[in-house]
């Protein structure tokens, strides 16, 4: 047993937590380069949705009259250009972070919008033994934002037994709606709006590095989940 009253699962976003995020910066750059206005409302409307929905909304913002497949292809091409300028790096302290969770006897899954081969195996495949044997990586693109899918269909635990660590506020909103735990990781300059959205949405725990996810922090969240105080009351 891990000593927690509630927590059994920690679900960690791949892009933006364990490796560099490209999602926010690429979308903003694409929209502005194609004559669209990218502001707080646009970010709320776009980020954290399925790829095809993102492409549809980006096309609307930019006034692009083309099939969604063409917009998706253009977004991928923009991402490739971005990565040539800023190659993806694994975040500092990832192996130590995963080992610390393993020592707490927690199930730990990594999730993201891409296939396992596309992102996880490329950058984190060497760490697979530190993750849940049955589900080390979960692709959530068809089930975004992924909270319900991971907890109910993939792992099979109660929502208040799960803690999500993510850089996108839409995941925080889903965690709150289901009563799951959440730690926000809006780490870069591109995440300024996401940090504000999370704060406005009642997120209590925001971190800037993985080393801040300590047993003490998890024990605090565990106590909040047990007492149903992890999220503020609606309207508070």
Secondary structure, DSSP 8 states (H G I E B T S, - for coil): --S-SS--EEEEETBTTTB---HHHHHHHHHHHTT----HHHHHHHTTS-HHHHHHHHHHHHT--S-HHHHHHHHHHHHHHHHHHS---B-TTHHHHHHHHHHTT-EEEEEESS-IIIIIHHHHGGGGGGS-SS-SEEE-GGGTT-HHIIIIIII---GGGEEEEES-HHHHHHHHHHT-EEEE---SGGGHHHHHHHHHTT---B-SSGGG--HHHHHHHHHHHHHT-SS--TT-
